[in-house]
Amino acid sequence: MFSVPLERLAPFSVLPVVVFLTAISLPVMAQVSGPMTDPIGVVTIKKDAPITIGGMWVLSGADTALGIDSKRGAEIAFKQIGNNILGHAINFVVEDDQCDAEGGQTAATRLGATPNMVAVLGSACSSSCVPAAPILWQAGIIEIGTACTAPSLTAVDRKPAYDGFMRTVYSDIDQASADARYLYASLHARTIVTIHDGSPYSQQLTTVTAANFTNLDGVVLSQEAISATDVDMHPLLASIANESPSVVYFPVFLAAGAQIIQQAKEVPGLEKTALVAGGGLLAPELLGAAGPAAVGLRITAPDISAETMGRSYPGFLEQYKQAFGEAPISGFHGEAYDAAELLMKAIAKVAVTDENGTTYIGRKALRDAVFSIKFDGVSGPIACDPHGECSSFKPAVYQYVNADPQTYAIGVNPMKIYP
């Protein structure tokens, strides 16, 4: 196995967007409320009042499928328990984080200011999680990530501002290792060019995949950068064509990804170069945006086939189809379901209800409970390590075989081609 040690990710541990938050500290005076004492605060929920849980995902723009798919997973988990826990209705407050830093800051600020907010699920994007988690933890609110995979979020040297963050989705440390092996051993690539869009997810995944590919004796010809809003990719792609790579590896988001896919077909010298994207392009909107050029595109992503997911996944899948009238539209619905279940188990473990029906939830106690719980989830085993990593990566590669958006169905189009 040629994985990059977490220690090598230290440069990513402090990102510019959150530098001003690294000095934050939680309250030092313990709070006493009813029968509950907690070092950082107690949520007090009166009889017949709801338990408020937040969610933040990308719900607008090109990458909407990522957020909607995750939100649906959490909603199914709540529906299974009657949208009620400990005699309190669940008040699910969801914000659109727009899959960027500003949206993440705004969503976290709103959720953090919501009275009696117990915890937040999300985001679908590392760009949102990175600034959001410290804002929420400053308010004593934990965040359980459902699709934000940037390695720095659960690195061994992460800052105390991230102590309230954990995730039921894998780290790109694991995907990078798997992606490099696929490129080298299965595609027989010996030279690659990477492209990132400046987001924490894209930048960290391309960096660590390149390091793993080099460890396998592959050659990284160049590591290129674009903006997520770039439209004309022709100059960059022409430059890449002059390098004659075996593979262009670009785990970017949908808008820029569609431009790369379309314009690569128009650039001489890239006819024999394989295009390999990331899970951000696992969405029906990609076919509408890229058209026929999408056919043949390979996508590295988590394996969500029934045989690799948790034992309860087939039943969950049927509930998803019944509830929403279609199969999952992206790859992180199972992780979101598991995040909601993990939170429900933690609440049930630490909450205390008095004789008047008032429920008390200690914030630090809730955080510690999440780290202590283990169970077999829809996406696989869930168990958090000391740095908030609660899941593992099961690699797969999908390939689009039809440009018609109506044919989109994960496993069929795009078709699973590996392993």
N, C-alpha and C positions, 0 to 999 in steps of 0.2 A: 504494500500500500504506500503510495507516495502522496501523503497528505501534508499540508503545510501546518506546522505547529501554531497553536493559537498565539504564542508569544510573538510571532512575526507580524501579528496584526496590530501591534501597539500603535503604529502611525494612524490607524483608523479610529482609535478609541476616543479621540477628541475631535469632533467635527465643527467647522466654523459656526454653523447655525446654532449650536448649543454651548458655545464657549462661555457665554454669560451666565449659564445655569449651573456650571460645575461647582460653584461655591455654595449652592443652596443647602440648607439643613432643615431637618424636620423638627417639630417642637420637642423640647427636652423635658417639659413638665407632663407627667402622666395625667390622663383624664379619667375621672371617675363619673360614671353615669349608671344609676341604679345598682345592680349587682356586678357591673362590669368595670374593671380597671384596665386601661391599655396605655402603653407608653406614648402613643402618638394620636390617640383619639378614639372615640366611640360613636358609631352611628346608632341613633335611637329612633326606632320606628314604632309609632303608636299603634294600638289595636285598630284594625281595619284600614290602616294606611299602607300604601304600596312599598315594596322594596324596589328602589330605583337602581337600574343597571344601565350603563352607557355602552354605546357602540360607535366606532368611527371607521368608516371605510370609504373608498372612492365610489361615489354614487352619481357622478356626472363626468362628461368628457369621454375620451376615446377608450379609457381603461375601465369603464363601468362594470363590465362582466366580472372583473376580479372582485369588486366590492359587493355586488349583488349576490354573487355565488356564496361568499362568506357570510353575509347577513342572513341569507336563507338557512344556512347550516345552523346558526345560533337560534333562529326562530323555531326551527324544528325541535331543538333541544328543549326550549321553553314550553312549546306546545305539548311535548310528551309528559310534562309534569303539570299540565293544566294551567300553564302560565301563573303558577302559584307556588310559593315556598314558605313553609312554616306558618301557613295561614294568611300570608300576605300576597296580594296580587303582584305580579312583576310589571313594573313600569319601565319599558325598554325605550330609552331615549337615544336616538341615533343621529349622528352628525356626518355630513359629507366632508371628508378631509382632502378631497381633490387629488390625492396621491402626490402631494408636494409638501415642502417644508412649511410654507405659509399656511396652507390649509390644515396641516397637522397642528400647528401652534394655535390656530383659531379654534379648531374642534376641541382640542384639549382644554383650552381656556374656558370655553363654554361648558363643557362637561364638568370641569373642576369646580365651576361656580354653581352648578346645579345642586340645590339643597338635598342633603342626605344621599349623595351619590356614593354607592357602595364600591363599585369597581367598573372598569371599562374593558370591553373586548375590542380587538382590532390592533393595528390597521391591516389593510392588504398590502401596504407599501412601506418599505423601510424609510423612504423619504419623509413619510408622515410620522412613523414611530420614533425616529431619532429625536426630533424636537418635542414630541408629545409626552413621552414617558417621564422626563424630568418635571414637566409642568404638573402632571397628574400626581407624581410622588411627592412633590412639594405640598400638595393638599392632602397627602396621606392616602391617595387612591392608587390601587394597583392597576396595572394594565396587562392583560393576557393577549399577546400577539397571536394573530391567526394566519398571517401570510407574510409578515415582514421578516426577511431571512438574513439581513446584513450581519456578518460575523461579529462586528463590534458590539452589537446589542447584548450578546451573551459571552463576550470575551472574558478571560480570567482576570484581566486588568481593567474591567469596565469601572467607571466612576460610581461613587455612592449615589449619585443622582438617578442611577438606573436600578437601584436595589428593589424598586417596586415593579420592575418589568420582568416578565417571564413569557414564554411562548410555547404553543403546542405545535409549532411548525419547526422544521429543521433549520440548521445553520448552513449558509452557503459554503462554509468550510467543507462540509460533506459533499455538497453538490459539485463544488469545484474539483474535488478529487475524482468523483465519478465522471464528470464531463471530460476531464483530461484523459482518463483511461479510454473513454469511448472514442474520442477523437484520434488517439494514437493507435489503439489496438483494434478497434472495429472499423473505423473509416480509413485506417492506415495512413493518416495524415502525418507528415513529418515537418511541415511548415504551416504556421497559422498567423493570421492577423486578428487582433481583437478590437472591438469598438465598444466603448461605453458612452452613456449619455450624461454623465456627471452625477447621477443619483447614487446614494450610498449602496443600494442593491447592485446596480450595474457596475459601478467602479470597483467595488470590493470583489464581486464575483469574477470579473475579467482578470483582475490582478492575481487572485489566488489560483484561478484556472491556469493562467500563463505560467505561474511558478511550478505548478504540478506538471504541466506539459513539458517544461524544461527539465524537470527531474526525470522524466521518462525518455530523455535524450531527443525530444522534439525541439524545434527552433521557432521562437516567436519573432517573426520578422519585424513587427511593429505593433504598438498599442495605441490606437487612435481614440480621439474624443470628439463627440458631437454635443450639440444641445438638443434637448428633447423637442424643441420647437423648430429645429432646422428642417428646411424643405428641399433645398438643392444639394443632393449627395454626390452629384456627378464628379466634381473635382476630387473629393476624397476617394471615391471608388476608382477613378482613373489612376490615382497615385498607388492605390492598393494593387490594381491590375499589373502595374509595372514591377511589383514584387513577386508576382506569380505564386501566391500562397495556395496550399492545398485546401484550406478552409478559412472562411471569414466567420468568426465567432462573435455574435453581437446580442447579448442578453439585455435588450433595451425594451422600452415600452412601446405601445402600439402605434402611435402616430409616426414617430421616427422610424420604427421598424418597418412599417408599410412602405415608406419612401425608399429605404435601403433595398428592400426586396424588389420593388418595381424597377428602380433605376439600375440595379446590378445587371438586369437583363439587357440593358441598353449600352453597357460599357464593354468595348472590345477587350479581350484578354481574361475575362472572368467566366467564360463559357464552361470551363472545366472545374471551376472553383465551387466547392460545396458551401452552401449557406446554412449556418446552424445558429438558431436563436434560442431564447430562454422562455420560461413559463409565462412571461408577460404577454406573449403572442398566442397563448392557448385560449382563444376567444373567437366566437363567431364573427365579431366585427372585423377581425383581421381579413377574412375572405372578402368582405365588402370593400375594405380599404385597399387591399393589394390586388384583388382580382386574379386573373389567370397566373400571374407571376408567383402567387403563393404555392402553386402546385409544385411539389418536390421539396419544399422547405422542411427542414428538420428542426424539431424543438426538443431541447433537454428539459425535463420536468419531473416532478414526483410521479411515481407509478400509482395510479388510482384504479387499476383493474381490481376486480372483486377478489382475486386470489391473493393479492398482496396487501390489501387493506385489513382492518380488523374484522373479527368474526361477525360482528353485528352490521357490517357495512351493507350487505345485500338488503336487509330489512330497512335500513336507513334510506337506501336508494329508492325503494318503492315509495316511502313516505315523501321523499323529495318530489318524485314525479307526480304523485297524487296532489300534493300541495300546490305545485307551481306549473303543472301541465307540460313539463319538459324535463329532459335529463339535465344533470349539472352542466353549467355553461363555462366553468373554469375548474381549476384544480385544487381549491382550498376549502371546500364546503365541509369536508370531514374534520379538518383541523379546527374550524370554527365551532362545529358541534361539540368537539372535545373540549374546547376552551370554555364553552358554556357549562358543560357537565362538570368540568374541574372546578369552576367557580361555585356551582350549586353544592357540590360535595364539601367544599371548604366552608361555605356559609353554614351548612347544616352541622358541621363539626364544631364551629366556634360560637355560634349564636346562642344566646340565652334569652328565654321568654319568661317574664315574671307572671305573677298571679293575675295581673290586670290585662294581660295579653300584649304588653309592650315588649318588643324584641330589641336586643342590644347586640351589636357586632363590633368587636374590637378591630381596629384597622391593622395594627401590627400582628395581632393574632390571626387575622384573615390571611395576611401575607405569608406568615409562617405555615399556616395550614395548607396553602396551595403547594408549598415546597415539600410537604410531608406526604401528600396523597399520591397513591399509585393505583392505576386501573387499566383495563383493556379497553381502549377507545375505539371509535369508529375508524379512525385513521391508523390504529395500531397501539402499541403500549405507550402509556403516558406516565412519566416519572421525571420530575424536575431535578437537575443537578444543582449544585450550590450557586451557579451563575445564571439560572433561569432557563436553561435548555431542557425542554421536557419531551422532546420527540427525536426521531431519527429519520434519515433520508433513505428512501427506496427509489433508486434511479430508474428512469425510463426515457426512451426517445420516441417521439411521435412524428409523423410525416403527413402533410396535407396531400391528398390524392384527388381532390375535386375542388374547383373554385366556386361552386354554388353554395352560398351561405345556408341554404335550406338543407344541405346534406351534412351540416356540422353535427358531429356526435363524437365525443372523446372516445377513442378506441377504434372508431370506424373511419372518421374523417375529422381530425387527423387520426391516422391509423398508427397503432403501437407497432414499432418495428424493432425495438430493443428493450430489454433482453428477450 
